[in-house]
Amino acid sequence: MIDEIKQKLERALPGARVEVYNESSRHVGHDAGGAHLGVKIIYSGFKGKTLIEQHKIIYDILKEEMKTKIHALVIKTKVK
């Protein structure tokens, strides 16, 4: 699933540097019904956008996965 998420983000954000990592081990003890993931994205298209706008872009791209596959998502963004 991590590769699938990475590819989806790269397709939606051409030229972005995307890292996706599993953070599930940090949430041992509760079965939330989905993965705990982190993403780090460096993308020139974030220029001029607030942090909230940048995160909204990511959530919009992954909206279907957030319904079923992803329980928690840590987002780190940076302008290229």
PDB file of N, CA, C and O in Angstrom:
ATOM      1  N   MET A   1       0.821  -1.197   0.000  1.00  0.00           N
ATOM      2  CA  MET A   1       0.000   0.000   0.000  1.00  0.00           C
ATOM      3  C   MET A   1       0.868   1.266   0.000  1.00  0.00           C
ATOM      4  O   MET A   1       0.488   2.274  -0.595  1.00  0.00           O
ATOM      5  N   ILE A   2       2.009   1.222   0.650  1.00  0.00           N
ATOM      6  CA  ILE A   2       2.876   2.401   0.705  1.00  0.00           C
ATOM      7  C   ILE A   2       3.313   2.813  -0.697  1.00  0.00           C
ATOM      8  O   ILE A   2       3.292   3.997  -1.032  1.00  0.00           O
ATOM      9  N   ASP A   3       3.708   1.845  -1.511  1.00  0.00           N
ATOM     10  CA  ASP A   3       4.116   2.157  -2.888  1.00  0.00           C
ATOM     11  C   ASP A   3       2.953   2.735  -3.691  1.00  0.00           C
ATOM     12  O   ASP A   3       3.135   3.652  -4.492  1.00  0.00           O
ATOM     13  N   GLU A   4       1.770   2.195  -3.470  1.00  0.00           N
ATOM     14  CA  GLU A   4       0.566   2.664  -4.165  1.00  0.00           C
ATOM     15  C   GLU A   4       0.270   4.134  -3.808  1.00  0.00           C
ATOM     16  O   GLU A   4      -0.048   4.936  -4.687  1.00  0.00           O
ATOM     17  N   ILE A   5       0.375   4.473  -2.545  1.00  0.00           N
ATOM     18  CA  ILE A   5       0.138   5.846  -2.077  1.00  0.00           C
ATOM     19  C   ILE A   5       1.205   6.780  -2.657  1.00  0.00           C
ATOM     20  O   ILE A   5       0.897   7.877  -3.122  1.00  0.00           O
ATOM     21  N   LYS A   6       2.458   6.331  -2.622  1.00  0.00           N
ATOM     22  CA  LYS A   6       3.567   7.138  -3.153  1.00  0.00           C
ATOM     23  C   LYS A   6       3.347   7.436  -4.635  1.00  0.00           C
ATOM     24  O   LYS A   6       3.499   8.577  -5.070  1.00  0.00           O
ATOM     25  N   GLN A   7       2.992   6.419  -5.404  1.00  0.00           N
ATOM     26  CA  GLN A   7       2.764   6.607  -6.836  1.00  0.00           C
ATOM     27  C   GLN A   7       1.595   7.548  -7.101  1.00  0.00           C
ATOM     28  O   GLN A   7       1.654   8.375  -8.011  1.00  0.00           O
ATOM     29  N   LYS A   8       0.550   7.426  -6.322  1.00  0.00           N
ATOM     30  CA  LYS A   8      -0.616   8.299  -6.499  1.00  0.00           C
ATOM     31  C   LYS A   8      -0.239   9.753  -6.242  1.00  0.00           C
ATOM     32  O   LYS A   8      -0.641  10.642  -6.992  1.00  0.00           O
ATOM     33  N   LEU A   9       0.526   9.997  -5.190  1.00  0.00           N
ATOM     34  CA  LEU A   9       0.962  11.359  -4.873  1.00  0.00           C
ATOM     35  C   LEU A   9       1.897  11.900  -5.958  1.00  0.00           C
ATOM     36  O   LEU A   9       1.785  13.062  -6.349  1.00  0.00           O
ATOM     37  N   GLU A  10       2.810  11.071  -6.440  1.00  0.00           N
ATOM     38  CA  GLU A  10       3.738  11.504  -7.494  1.00  0.00           C
ATOM     39  C   GLU A  10       3.008  11.829  -8.789  1.00  0.00           C
ATOM     40  O   GLU A  10       3.382  12.773  -9.485  1.00  0.00           O
ATOM     41  N   ARG A  11       1.985  11.071  -9.121  1.00  0.00           N
ATOM     42  CA  ARG A  11       1.201  11.359 -10.329  1.00  0.00           C
ATOM     43  C   ARG A  11       0.439  12.678 -10.180  1.00  0.00           C
ATOM     44  O   ARG A  11       0.340  13.456 -11.129  1.00  0.00           O
ATOM     45  N   ALA A  12      -0.091  12.917  -8.996  1.00  0.00           N
ATOM     46  CA  ALA A  12      -0.897  14.117  -8.767  1.00  0.00           C
ATOM     47  C   ALA A  12      -0.042  15.376  -8.595  1.00  0.00           C
ATOM     48  O   ALA A  12      -0.516  16.491  -8.815  1.00  0.00           O
ATOM     49  N   LEU A  13       1.220  15.187  -8.199  1.00  0.00           N
ATOM     50  CA  LEU A  13       2.122  16.314  -7.940  1.00  0.00           C
ATOM     51  C   LEU A  13       3.399  16.134  -8.765  1.00  0.00           C
ATOM     52  O   LEU A  13       4.443  15.785  -8.214  1.00  0.00           O
ATOM     53  N   PRO A  14       3.327  16.366 -10.074  1.00  0.00           N
ATOM     54  CA  PRO A  14       4.480  16.124 -10.952  1.00  0.00           C
ATOM     55  C   PRO A  14       5.728  16.884 -10.494  1.00  0.00           C
ATOM     56  O   PRO A  14       5.684  18.083 -10.220  1.00  0.00           O
ATOM     57  N   GLY A  15       6.824  16.157 -10.421  1.00  0.00           N
ATOM     58  CA  GLY A  15       8.095  16.761 -10.032  1.00  0.00           C
ATOM     59  C   GLY A  15       8.326  16.798  -8.531  1.00  0.00           C
ATOM     60  O   GLY A  15       9.384  17.237  -8.081  1.00  0.00           O
ATOM     61  N   ALA A  16       7.364  16.352  -7.760  1.00  0.00           N
ATOM     62  CA  ALA A  16       7.507  16.358  -6.302  1.00  0.00           C
ATOM     63  C   ALA A  16       8.425  15.229  -5.849  1.00  0.00           C
ATOM     64  O   ALA A  16       8.508  14.175  -6.480  1.00  0.00           O
ATOM     65  N   ARG A  17       9.105  15.482  -4.745  1.00  0.00           N
ATOM     66  CA  ARG A  17       9.865  14.428  -4.074  1.00  0.00           C
ATOM     67  C   ARG A  17       8.968  13.909  -2.958  1.00  0.00           C
ATOM     68  O   ARG A  17       8.609  14.658  -2.050  1.00  0.00           O
ATOM     69  N   VAL A  18       8.606  12.638  -3.021  1.00  0.00           N
ATOM     70  CA  VAL A  18       7.616  12.067  -2.107  1.00  0.00           C
ATOM     71  C   VAL A  18       8.226  10.902  -1.336  1.00  0.00           C
ATOM     72  O   VAL A  18       8.839  10.008  -1.919  1.00  0.00           O
ATOM     73  N   GLU A  19       8.050  10.927  -0.027  1.00  0.00           N
ATOM     74  CA  GLU A  19       8.404   9.803   0.833  1.00  0.00           C
ATOM     75  C   GLU A  19       7.141   9.410   1.589  1.00  0.00           C
ATOM     76  O   GLU A  19       6.415  10.270   2.088  1.00  0.00           O
ATOM     77  N   VAL A  20       6.885   8.120   1.670  1.00  0.00           N
ATOM     78  CA  VAL A  20       5.755   7.602   2.441  1.00  0.00           C
ATOM     79  C   VAL A  20       6.316   6.556   3.389  1.00  0.00           C
ATOM     80  O   VAL A  20       7.074   5.678   2.977  1.00  0.00           O
ATOM     81  N   TYR A  21       5.947   6.651   4.657  1.00  0.00           N
ATOM     82  CA  TYR A  21       6.473   5.706   5.629  1.00  0.00           C
ATOM     83  C   TYR A  21       5.373   5.260   6.585  1.00  0.00           C
ATOM     84  O   TYR A  21       4.393   5.967   6.822  1.00  0.00           O
ATOM     85  N   ASN A  22       5.575   4.062   7.122  1.00  0.00           N
ATOM     86  CA  ASN A  22       4.606   3.447   8.019  1.00  0.00           C
ATOM     87  C   ASN A  22       4.889   3.900   9.447  1.00  0.00           C
ATOM     88  O   ASN A  22       6.009   3.752   9.937  1.00  0.00           O
ATOM     89  N   GLU A  23       3.893   4.444  10.103  1.00  0.00           N
ATOM     90  CA  GLU A  23       4.021   4.896  11.487  1.00  0.00           C
ATOM     91  C   GLU A  23       3.178   4.043  12.428  1.00  0.00           C
ATOM     92  O   GLU A  23       2.966   4.421  13.580  1.00  0.00           O
ATOM     93  N   SER A  24       2.698   2.908  11.957  1.00  0.00           N
ATOM     94  CA  SER A  24       1.791   2.083  12.748  1.00  0.00           C
ATOM     95  C   SER A  24       2.406   1.633  14.065  1.00  0.00           C
ATOM     96  O   SER A  24       1.692   1.488  15.057  1.00  0.00           O
ATOM     97  N   SER A  25       3.703   1.413  14.093  1.00  0.00           N
ATOM     98  CA  SER A  25       4.352   0.961  15.329  1.00  0.00           C
ATOM     99  C   SER A  25       4.239   1.995  16.443  1.00  0.00           C
ATOM    100  O   SER A  25       4.350   1.646  17.618  1.00  0.00           O
ATOM    101  N   ARG A  26       4.023   3.242  16.100  1.00  0.00           N
ATOM    102  CA  ARG A  26       3.874   4.300  17.104  1.00  0.00           C
ATOM    103  C   ARG A  26       2.476   4.299  17.716  1.00  0.00           C
ATOM    104  O   ARG A  26       2.198   5.068  18.636  1.00  0.00           O
ATOM    105  N   HIS A  27       1.604   3.442  17.209  1.00  0.00           N
ATOM    106  CA  HIS A  27       0.217   3.424  17.659  1.00  0.00           C
ATOM    107  C   HIS A  27      -0.209   2.033  18.111  1.00  0.00           C
ATOM    108  O   HIS A  27      -1.358   1.627  17.932  1.00  0.00           O
ATOM    109  N   VAL A  28       0.739   1.313  18.701  1.00  0.00           N
ATOM    110  CA  VAL A  28       0.456  -0.027  19.193  1.00  0.00           C
ATOM    111  C   VAL A  28      -0.557   0.070  20.336  1.00  0.00           C
ATOM    112  O   VAL A  28      -0.473   0.960  21.182  1.00  0.00           O
ATOM    113  N   GLY A  29      -1.498  -0.845  20.344  1.00  0.00           N
ATOM    114  CA  GLY A  29      -2.441  -0.874  21.450  1.00  0.00           C
ATOM    115  C   GLY A  29      -3.855  -0.508  21.065  1.00  0.00           C
ATOM    116  O   GLY A  29      -4.779  -0.700  21.856  1.00  0.00           O
ATOM    117  N   HIS A  30      -4.043   0.009  19.878  1.00  0.00           N
ATOM    118  CA  HIS A  30      -5.414   0.236  19.438  1.00  0.00           C
ATOM    119  C   HIS A  30      -5.545  -0.184  17.977  1.00  0.00           C
ATOM    120  O   HIS A  30      -4.702   0.132  17.136  1.00  0.00           O
ATOM    121  N   ASP A  31      -6.610  -0.892  17.710  1.00  0.00           N
ATOM    122  CA  ASP A  31      -6.870  -1.337  16.346  1.00  0.00           C
ATOM    123  C   ASP A  31      -7.835  -0.351  15.719  1.00  0.00           C
ATOM    124  O   ASP A  31      -9.043  -0.404  15.949  1.00  0.00           O
ATOM    125  N   ALA A  32      -7.285   0.541  14.932  1.00  0.00           N
ATOM    126  CA  ALA A  32      -8.082   1.630  14.379  1.00  0.00           C
ATOM    127  C   ALA A  32      -8.727   1.274  13.041  1.00  0.00           C
ATOM    128  O   ALA A  32      -9.515   2.057  12.509  1.00  0.00           O
ATOM    129  N   GLY A  33      -8.408   0.122  12.501  1.00  0.00           N
ATOM    130  CA  GLY A  33      -9.008  -0.256  11.235  1.00  0.00           C
ATOM    131  C   GLY A  33      -8.380   0.427  10.034  1.00  0.00           C
ATOM    132  O   GLY A  33      -9.055   0.666   9.032  1.00  0.00           O
ATOM    133  N   GLY A  34      -7.119   0.738  10.122  1.00  0.00           N
ATOM    134  CA  GLY A  34      -6.416   1.349   9.003  1.00  0.00           C
ATOM    135  C   GLY A  34      -4.982   1.649   9.384  1.00  0.00           C
ATOM    136  O   GLY A  34      -4.611   1.595  10.557  1.00  0.00           O
ATOM    137  N   ALA A  35      -4.192   1.961   8.394  1.00  0.00           N
ATOM    138  CA  ALA A  35      -2.772   2.216   8.613  1.00  0.00           C
ATOM    139  C   ALA A  35      -2.527   3.622   9.166  1.00  0.00           C
ATOM    140  O   ALA A  35      -3.297   4.553   8.930  1.00  0.00           O
ATOM    141  N   HIS A  36      -1.449   3.733   9.893  1.00  0.00           N
ATOM    142  CA  HIS A  36      -0.951   5.027  10.343  1.00  0.00           C
ATOM    143  C   HIS A  36       0.270   5.324   9.469  1.00  0.00           C
ATOM    144  O   HIS A  36       1.296   4.654   9.582  1.00  0.00           O
ATOM    145  N   LEU A  37       0.157   6.318   8.611  1.00  0.00           N
ATOM    146  CA  LEU A  37       1.218   6.622   7.667  1.00  0.00           C
ATOM    147  C   LEU A  37       1.734   8.043   7.859  1.00  0.00           C
ATOM    148  O   LEU A  37       1.069   8.901   8.439  1.00  0.00           O
ATOM    149  N   GLY A  38       2.925   8.252   7.357  1.00  0.00           N
ATOM    150  CA  GLY A  38       3.484   9.591   7.299  1.00  0.00           C
ATOM    151  C   GLY A  38       3.914   9.863   5.869  1.00  0.00           C
ATOM    152  O   GLY A  38       4.347   8.957   5.158  1.00  0.00           O
ATOM    153  N   VAL A  39       3.793  11.110   5.453  1.00  0.00           N
ATOM    154  CA  VAL A  39       4.277  11.506   4.135  1.00  0.00           C
ATOM    155  C   VAL A  39       5.124  12.761   4.284  1.00  0.00           C
ATOM    156  O   VAL A  39       4.822  13.655   5.074  1.00  0.00           O
ATOM    157  N   LYS A  40       6.183  12.796   3.506  1.00  0.00           N
ATOM    158  CA  LYS A  40       7.023  13.989   3.416  1.00  0.00           C
ATOM    159  C   LYS A  40       7.077  14.341   1.941  1.00  0.00           C
ATOM    160  O   LYS A  40       7.490  13.531   1.110  1.00  0.00           O
ATOM    161  N   ILE A  41       6.655  15.563   1.622  1.00  0.00           N
ATOM    162  CA  ILE A  41       6.565  15.960   0.215  1.00  0.00           C
ATOM    163  C   ILE A  41       7.236  17.307   0.019  1.00  0.00           C
ATOM    164  O   ILE A  41       6.930  18.283   0.703  1.00  0.00           O
ATOM    165  N   ILE A  42       8.155  17.334  -0.928  1.00  0.00           N
ATOM    166  CA  ILE A  42       8.809  18.576  -1.341  1.00  0.00           C
ATOM    167  C   ILE A  42       8.327  18.856  -2.751  1.00  0.00           C
ATOM    168  O   ILE A  42       8.529  18.057  -3.665  1.00  0.00           O
ATOM    169  N   TYR A  43       7.673  20.027  -2.915  1.00  0.00           N
ATOM    170  CA  TYR A  43       6.976  20.275  -4.179  1.00  0.00           C
ATOM    171  C   TYR A  43       6.933  21.769  -4.476  1.00  0.00           C
ATOM    172  O   TYR A  43       6.542  22.564  -3.622  1.00  0.00           O
ATOM    173  N   SER A  44       7.331  22.146  -5.679  1.00  0.00           N
ATOM    174  CA  SER A  44       7.334  23.558  -6.069  1.00  0.00           C
ATOM    175  C   SER A  44       5.922  24.130  -6.137  1.00  0.00           C
ATOM    176  O   SER A  44       5.739  25.337  -5.982  1.00  0.00           O
ATOM    177  N   GLY A  45       4.935  23.289  -6.364  1.00  0.00           N
ATOM    178  CA  GLY A  45       3.546  23.735  -6.442  1.00  0.00           C
ATOM    179  C   GLY A  45       2.983  24.220  -5.114  1.00  0.00           C
ATOM    180  O   GLY A  45       1.891  24.788  -5.079  1.00  0.00           O
ATOM    181  N   PHE A  46       3.704  24.005  -4.029  1.00  0.00           N
ATOM    182  CA  PHE A  46       3.274  24.506  -2.724  1.00  0.00           C
ATOM    183  C   PHE A  46       3.629  25.982  -2.528  1.00  0.00           C
ATOM    184  O   PHE A  46       3.181  26.610  -1.569  1.00  0.00           O
ATOM    185  N   LYS A  47       4.430  26.526  -3.435  1.00  0.00           N
ATOM    186  CA  LYS A  47       4.868  27.911  -3.286  1.00  0.00           C
ATOM    187  C   LYS A  47       3.659  28.852  -3.225  1.00  0.00           C
ATOM    188  O   LYS A  47       2.750  28.766  -4.050  1.00  0.00           O
ATOM    189  N   GLY A  48       3.664  29.740  -2.245  1.00  0.00           N
ATOM    190  CA  GLY A  48       2.595  30.710  -2.084  1.00  0.00           C
ATOM    191  C   GLY A  48       1.360  30.172  -1.361  1.00  0.00           C
ATOM    192  O   GLY A  48       0.395  30.907  -1.149  1.00  0.00           O
ATOM    193  N   LYS A  49       1.389  28.896  -0.982  1.00  0.00           N
ATOM    194  CA  LYS A  49       0.252  28.297  -0.292  1.00  0.00           C
ATOM    195  C   LYS A  49       0.560  28.179   1.202  1.00  0.00           C
ATOM    196  O   LYS A  49       1.699  27.927   1.595  1.00  0.00           O
ATOM    197  N   THR A  50      -0.468  28.365   2.021  1.00  0.00           N
ATOM    198  CA  THR A  50      -0.296  28.197   3.459  1.00  0.00           C
ATOM    199  C   THR A  50      -0.110  26.715   3.769  1.00  0.00           C
ATOM    200  O   THR A  50      -0.377  25.855   2.930  1.00  0.00           O
ATOM    201  N   LEU A  51       0.346  26.434   4.975  1.00  0.00           N
ATOM    202  CA  LEU A  51       0.516  25.049   5.398  1.00  0.00           C
ATOM    203  C   LEU A  51      -0.815  24.305   5.350  1.00  0.00           C
ATOM    204  O   LEU A  51      -0.862  23.142   4.950  1.00  0.00           O
ATOM    205  N   ILE A  52      -1.879  24.961   5.751  1.00  0.00           N
ATOM    206  CA  ILE A  52      -3.203  24.340   5.707  1.00  0.00           C
ATOM    207  C   ILE A  52      -3.596  24.024   4.268  1.00  0.00           C
ATOM    208  O   ILE A  52      -4.131  22.948   4.000  1.00  0.00           O
ATOM    209  N   GLU A  53      -3.341  24.938   3.341  1.00  0.00           N
ATOM    210  CA  GLU A  53      -3.656  24.684   1.929  1.00  0.00           C
ATOM    211  C   GLU A  53      -2.832  23.517   1.385  1.00  0.00           C
ATOM    212  O   GLU A  53      -3.342  22.692   0.627  1.00  0.00           O
ATOM    213  N   GLN A  54      -1.563  23.453   1.772  1.00  0.00           N
ATOM    214  CA  GLN A  54      -0.702  22.349   1.336  1.00  0.00           C
ATOM    215  C   GLN A  54      -1.252  21.015   1.832  1.00  0.00           C
ATOM    216  O   GLN A  54      -1.326  20.049   1.074  1.00  0.00           O
ATOM    217  N   HIS A  55      -1.637  20.964   3.105  1.00  0.00           N
ATOM    218  CA  HIS A  55      -2.161  19.729   3.671  1.00  0.00           C
ATOM    219  C   HIS A  55      -3.500  19.357   3.039  1.00  0.00           C
ATOM    220  O   HIS A  55      -3.779  18.177   2.827  1.00  0.00           O
ATOM    221  N   LYS A  56      -4.315  20.338   2.744  1.00  0.00           N
ATOM    222  CA  LYS A  56      -5.602  20.072   2.092  1.00  0.00           C
ATOM    223  C   LYS A  56      -5.400  19.427   0.722  1.00  0.00           C
ATOM    224  O   LYS A  56      -6.158  18.541   0.329  1.00  0.00           O
ATOM    225  N   ILE A  57      -4.376  19.875   0.003  1.00  0.00           N
ATOM    226  CA  ILE A  57      -4.059  19.267  -1.297  1.00  0.00           C
ATOM    227  C   ILE A  57      -3.791  17.774  -1.113  1.00  0.00           C
ATOM    228  O   ILE A  57      -4.297  16.952  -1.876  1.00  0.00           O
ATOM    229  N   ILE A  58      -2.999  17.428  -0.107  1.00  0.00           N
ATOM    230  CA  ILE A  58      -2.653  16.022   0.147  1.00  0.00           C
ATOM    231  C   ILE A  58      -3.899  15.231   0.530  1.00  0.00           C
ATOM    232  O   ILE A  58      -4.133  14.139   0.011  1.00  0.00           O
ATOM    233  N   TYR A  59      -4.697  15.789   1.442  1.00  0.00           N
ATOM    234  CA  TYR A  59      -5.925  15.093   1.847  1.00  0.00           C
ATOM    235  C   TYR A  59      -6.881  14.910   0.675  1.00  0.00           C
ATOM    236  O   TYR A  59      -7.542  13.876   0.576  1.00  0.00           O
ATOM    237  N   ASP A  60      -6.965  15.890  -0.208  1.00  0.00           N
ATOM    238  CA  ASP A  60      -7.841  15.761  -1.382  1.00  0.00           C
ATOM    239  C   ASP A  60      -7.364  14.640  -2.300  1.00  0.00           C
ATOM    240  O   ASP A  60      -8.177  13.898  -2.851  1.00  0.00           O
ATOM    241  N   ILE A  61      -6.061  14.518  -2.462  1.00  0.00           N
ATOM    242  CA  ILE A  61      -5.505  13.452  -3.312  1.00  0.00           C
ATOM    243  C   ILE A  61      -5.803  12.083  -2.711  1.00  0.00           C
ATOM    244  O   ILE A  61      -6.101  11.135  -3.438  1.00  0.00           O
ATOM    245  N   LEU A  62      -5.724  11.977  -1.391  1.00  0.00           N
ATOM    246  CA  LEU A  62      -5.863  10.687  -0.716  1.00  0.00           C
ATOM    247  C   LEU A  62      -7.246  10.490  -0.077  1.00  0.00           C
ATOM    248  O   LEU A  62      -7.398   9.667   0.826  1.00  0.00           O
ATOM    249  N   LYS A  63      -8.242  11.236  -0.537  1.00  0.00           N
ATOM    250  CA  LYS A  63      -9.556  11.189   0.122  1.00  0.00           C
ATOM    251  C   LYS A  63     -10.169   9.793   0.140  1.00  0.00           C
ATOM    252  O   LYS A  63     -10.778   9.411   1.139  1.00  0.00           O
ATOM    253  N   GLU A  64     -10.028   9.032  -0.923  1.00  0.00           N
ATOM    254  CA  GLU A  64     -10.602   7.679  -0.944  1.00  0.00           C
ATOM    255  C   GLU A  64      -9.866   6.751   0.021  1.00  0.00           C
ATOM    256  O   GLU A  64     -10.491   5.956   0.723  1.00  0.00           O
ATOM    257  N   GLU A  65      -8.546   6.855   0.052  1.00  0.00           N
ATOM    258  CA  GLU A  65      -7.749   6.020   0.956  1.00  0.00           C
ATOM    259  C   GLU A  65      -8.028   6.364   2.421  1.00  0.00           C
ATOM    260  O   GLU A  65      -7.978   5.491   3.288  1.00  0.00           O
ATOM    261  N   MET A  66      -8.321   7.628   2.691  1.00  0.00           N
ATOM    262  CA  MET A  66      -8.612   8.055   4.061  1.00  0.00           C
ATOM    263  C   MET A  66      -9.930   7.456   4.559  1.00  0.00           C
ATOM    264  O   MET A  66     -10.141   7.351   5.767  1.00  0.00           O
ATOM    265  N   LYS A  67     -10.797   7.073   3.660  1.00  0.00           N
ATOM    266  CA  LYS A  67     -12.082   6.480   4.052  1.00  0.00           C
ATOM    267  C   LYS A  67     -11.931   5.046   4.541  1.00  0.00           C
ATOM    268  O   LYS A  67     -12.694   4.592   5.394  1.00  0.00           O
ATOM    269  N   THR A  68     -10.931   4.323   3.991  1.00  0.00           N
ATOM    270  CA  THR A  68     -10.849   2.896   4.296  1.00  0.00           C
ATOM    271  C   THR A  68      -9.453   2.395   4.671  1.00  0.00           C
ATOM    272  O   THR A  68      -9.322   1.591   5.594  1.00  0.00           O
ATOM    273  N   LYS A  69      -8.431   2.842   3.990  1.00  0.00           N
ATOM    274  CA  LYS A  69      -7.093   2.266   4.170  1.00  0.00           C
ATOM    275  C   LYS A  69      -6.232   2.994   5.199  1.00  0.00           C
ATOM    276  O   LYS A  69      -5.403   2.372   5.863  1.00  0.00           O
ATOM    277  N   ILE A  70      -6.421   4.300   5.335  1.00  0.00           N
ATOM    278  CA  ILE A  70      -5.565   5.113   6.207  1.00  0.00           C
ATOM    279  C   ILE A  70      -6.386   5.613   7.387  1.00  0.00           C
ATOM    280  O   ILE A  70      -7.427   6.246   7.215  1.00  0.00           O
ATOM    281  N   HIS A  71      -5.902   5.318   8.579  1.00  0.00           N
ATOM    282  CA  HIS A  71      -6.567   5.799   9.789  1.00  0.00           C
ATOM    283  C   HIS A  71      -5.981   7.139  10.240  1.00  0.00           C
ATOM    284  O   HIS A  71      -6.706   8.038  10.667  1.00  0.00           O
ATOM    285  N   ALA A  72      -4.662   7.252  10.136  1.00  0.00           N
ATOM    286  CA  ALA A  72      -3.985   8.482  10.561  1.00  0.00           C
ATOM    287  C   ALA A  72      -2.896   8.828   9.554  1.00  0.00           C
ATOM    288  O   ALA A  72      -2.243   7.946   8.997  1.00  0.00           O
ATOM    289  N   LEU A  73      -2.713  10.118   9.331  1.00  0.00           N
ATOM    290  CA  LEU A  73      -1.736  10.576   8.352  1.00  0.00           C
ATOM    291  C   LEU A  73      -0.970  11.771   8.907  1.00  0.00           C
ATOM    292  O   LEU A  73      -1.557  12.803   9.233  1.00  0.00           O
ATOM    293  N   VAL A  74       0.340  11.618   9.010  1.00  0.00           N
ATOM    294  CA  VAL A  74       1.218  12.703   9.413  1.00  0.00           C
ATOM    295  C   VAL A  74       1.775  13.305   8.133  1.00  0.00           C
ATOM    296  O   VAL A  74       2.359  12.595   7.313  1.00  0.00           O
ATOM    297  N   ILE A  75       1.599  14.608   7.959  1.00  0.00           N
ATOM    298  CA  ILE A  75       2.015  15.271   6.712  1.00  0.00           C
ATOM    299  C   ILE A  75       3.105  16.292   7.019  1.00  0.00           C
ATOM    300  O   ILE A  75       2.955  17.139   7.900  1.00  0.00           O
ATOM    301  N   LYS A  76       4.197  16.195   6.279  1.00  0.00           N
ATOM    302  CA  LYS A  76       5.257  17.195   6.323  1.00  0.00           C
ATOM    303  C   LYS A  76       5.461  17.684   4.907  1.00  0.00           C
ATOM    304  O   LYS A  76       5.724  16.887   4.006  1.00  0.00           O
ATOM    305  N   THR A  77       5.343  18.984   4.699  1.00  0.00           N
ATOM    306  CA  THR A  77       5.497  19.548   3.360  1.00  0.00           C
ATOM    307  C   THR A  77       6.569  20.619   3.366  1.00  0.00           C
ATOM    308  O   THR A  77       6.861  21.238   4.390  1.00  0.00           O
ATOM    309  N   LYS A  78       7.142  20.815   2.199  1.00  0.00           N
ATOM    310  CA  LYS A  78       8.174  21.827   2.017  1.00  0.00           C
ATOM    311  C   LYS A  78       8.119  22.289   0.569  1.00  0.00           C
ATOM    312  O   LYS A  78       7.849  21.497  -0.335  1.00  0.00           O
ATOM    313  N   VAL A  79       8.375  23.568   0.354  1.00  0.00           N
ATOM    314  CA  VAL A  79       8.415  24.103  -1.008  1.00  0.00           C
ATOM    315  C   VAL A  79       9.774  23.779  -1.602  1.00  0.00           C
ATOM    316  O   VAL A  79      10.804  23.960  -0.953  1.00  0.00           O
ATOM    317  N   LYS A  80       9.773  23.305  -2.825  1.00  0.00           N
ATOM    318  CA  LYS A  80      11.014  22.959  -3.547  1.00  0.00           C
ATOM    319  C   LYS A  80      11.717  24.204  -4.014  1.00  0.00           C
ATOM    320  O   LYS A  80      12.775  24.118  -4.638  1.00  0.00           O
TER     321      LYS A  80
END
